[in-house]
């Protein structure tokens, strides 16, 4: 299926929200949550045009659009953010949700695979998010404010022995968000981060359905993993006008499976 870089639907209403990696899982739930409250949403995808188009078509309300970019490509990122801003009539909220998760245990991969995993993971999860943010801020500052929410991970604190680049990228994203919370407050832009543990999405489906599923669920005293809509609810709050004083926070969403 071929989808134009930016497809606009309906008329303008609510806030203008860009959600990266919104074709599935947590990103999809976040896009749906903003749309349900009356915001207009730019649904970003990297290589999932058909899935993203399905998300766009199912969003309630109007004024939504679809945008595409490989977040490892700085110029594509800039074009994508500009397209989202043009289609939505500006940008009020950015949710940096897109990420890649590639197993590469240090004792189980070649040096070449080790390097490739680090380069690919950091390019999207950290540098890509930083580039999306820089571009989005250029559109937020003239509007005298905004909200930036980063989706991190429990792995930034607990460690990711099988995919260390992922854990490192999310730890970097935490520090990035706190740095920008201080830098952007004078412009009325609040920056916060959510750090989920396991979430019931297609990314985790194989593990949750496999032999390790019961052990994963048992990590939380609630005996389950998070739902994507629970993460979306936290993002919605942190992006709200009432949450300005939460700027700089990193909110753990792991059902007490890891405490720090």
DOBAPA-966006 format. One record per residue (C-alpha): x, y, z. Coordinates in steps of 0.25 Angstrom, whole numbers, padded with zeros to 4 digits, always signed. Layout:
BEGIN
XYZ/...
This chain:
BEGIN
+0000+0000+0000/+0006+0014-0004/+0002+0025+0006/+0006+0040+0003/+0016+0046+0013/+0005+0054+0019/-0010+0051+0018/-0020+0061+0025/-0034+0057+0030/-0045+0067+0034/-0044+0080+0040/-0036+0086+0051/-0039+0084+0066/-0032+0082+0079/-0017+0082+0081/-0007+0078+0070/+0000+0065+0075/+0011+0057+0068/+0013+0043+0072/+0025+0035+0067/+0024+0020+0065/+0009+0021+0065/+0005+0010+0056/+0004-0001+0067/+0005-0004+0082/+0008+0007+0092/+0009+0018+0081/-0005+0014+0075/-0011+0015+0089/-0005+0028+0091/-0010+0034+0078/-0024+0028+0081/-0024+0034+0095/-0021+0048+0089/-0031+0047+0078/-0042+0043+0088/-0040+0055+0096/-0042+0064+0084/-0028+0066+0079/-0023+0065+0065/-0012+0055+0063/+0000+0053+0054/+0002+0038+0053/+0016+0035+0050/+0022+0022+0045/+0035+0017+0039/+0032+0006+0030/+0018+0002+0034/+0009+0009+0024/-0003+0000+0024/-0003-0001+0039/-0002+0014+0041/-0013+0016+0031/-0022+0007+0039/-0019+0015+0052/-0022+0028+0045/-0035+0023+0039/-0039+0018+0053/-0037+0031+0060/-0049+0038+0066/-0050+0053+0062/-0044+0061+0051/-0032+0068+0046/-0022+0056+0048/-0011+0053+0038/-0001+0042+0034/+0014+0045+0033/+0026+0036+0030/+0041+0036+0033/+0053+0027+0036/+0057+0034+0050/+0071+0030+0047/+0071+0040+0035/+0072+0054+0040/+0067+0061+0028/+0055+0051+0027/+0052+0055+0041/+0052+0070+0039/+0043+0068+0027/+0034+0059+0035/+0032+0069+0046/+0030+0081+0037/+0019+0072+0029/+0012+0069+0043/+0013+0084+0047/+0007+0088+0034/-0004+0078+0033/-0008+0080+0048/-0007+0095+0048/+0005+0095+0057/+0010+0086+0068/+0006+0087+0083/+0010+0073+0088/+0021+0063+0084/+0022+0049+0088/+0035+0042+0086/+0030+0027+0086/+0037+0021+0074/+0048+0011+0077/+0056-0001+0072/+0059-0014+0081/+0070-0023+0075/+0075-0034+0084/+0091-0034+0084/+0097-0041+0096/+0111-0037+0097/+0115-0052+0099/+0106-0057+0087/+0109-0048+0075/+0120-0044+0066/+0128-0031+0067/+0121-0027+0054/+0107-0030+0059/+0110-0023+0072/+0114-0010+0065/+0102-0011+0056/+0092-0013+0068/+0098-0001+0075/+0098+0008+0063/+0084+0005+0059/+0078+0005+0073/+0084+0019+0077/+0081+0025+0063/+0066+0023+0066/+0064+0022+0081/+0073+0034+0085/+0079+0042+0073/+0066+0041+0065/+0057+0045+0077/+0067+0057+0080/+0066+0061+0065/+0050+0060+0065/+0050+0068+0078/+0059+0079+0072/+0050+0081+0060/+0038+0080+0068/+0043+0091+0078/+0044+0101+0066/+0029+0100+0064/+0026+0100+0079/+0034+0113+0083/+0025+0122+0074/+0013+0117+0081/+0018+0121+0095/+0018+0107+0100/+0016+0092+0098/+0018+0078+0104/+0029+0067+0101/+0027+0053+0106/+0038+0043+0104/+0035+0028+0105/+0046+0021+0112/+0047+0008+0119/+0049+0000+0132/+0062-0005+0125/+0068+0008+0127/+0069+0006+0142/+0069-0010+0143/+0078-0012+0132/+0076-0020+0119/+0087-0031+0118/+0082-0037+0105/+0080-0023+0098/+0090-0014+0105/+0089-0003+0094/+0074-0002+0097/+0076+0000+0112/+0087+0010+0109/+0078+0018+0099/+0067+0019+0109/+0076+0023+0120/+0081+0034+0110/+0067+0038+0107/+0064+0040+0122/+0076+0049+0123/+0072+0056+0110/+0058+0059+0115/+0063+0065+0129/+0073+0074+0122/+0062+0079+0113/+0052+0081+0124/+0062+0091+0129/+0065+0097+0116/+0051+0099+0111/+0044+0103+0123/+0046+0118+0120/+0039+0116+0107/+0027+0110+0114/+0030+0096+0109/+0030+0084+0120/+0037+0071+0117/+0034+0058+0124/+0037+0043+0123/+0029+0030+0125/+0037+0018+0128/+0029+0005+0125/+0032-0009+0128/+0026-0020+0120/+0014-0016+0113/+0004-0025+0106/+0007-0021+0091/+0011-0029+0079/+0026-0026+0082/+0025-0034+0095/+0014-0044+0090/+0024-0055+0087/+0031-0055+0100/+0018-0053+0108/+0012-0065+0101/+0025-0074+0102/+0031-0082+0114/+0036-0069+0120/+0022-0062+0120/+0018-0067+0134/+0031-0062+0140/+0030-0048+0133/+0016-0046+0139/+0020-0051+0153/+0031-0040+0153/+0019-0030+0157/+0012-0033+0170/-0001-0031+0162/+0003-0043+0154/+0001-0037+0140/+0008-0027+0131/+0003-0013+0127/-0008-0010+0116/-0004+0000+0106/-0016+0009+0110/-0010+0010+0124/+0003+0016+0118/-0005+0025+0109/-0013+0030+0121/+0000+0034+0128/+0005+0041+0115/-0008+0048+0114/-0007+0054+0128/+0007+0058+0126/+0004+0065+0114/-0008+0073+0120/-0008+0087+0125/-0009+0083+0139/+0004+0075+0139/+0014+0086+0136/+0020+0084+0150/+0023+0070+0147/+0033+0075+0136/+0046+0067+0138/+0040+0055+0144/+0042+0041+0140/+0029+0033+0143/+0031+0018+0146/+0020+0009+0140/+0024-0005+0144/+0014-0010+0154/+0024-0010+0165/+0032-0020+0157/+0045-0011+0159/+0046-0001+0170/+0057+0010+0171/
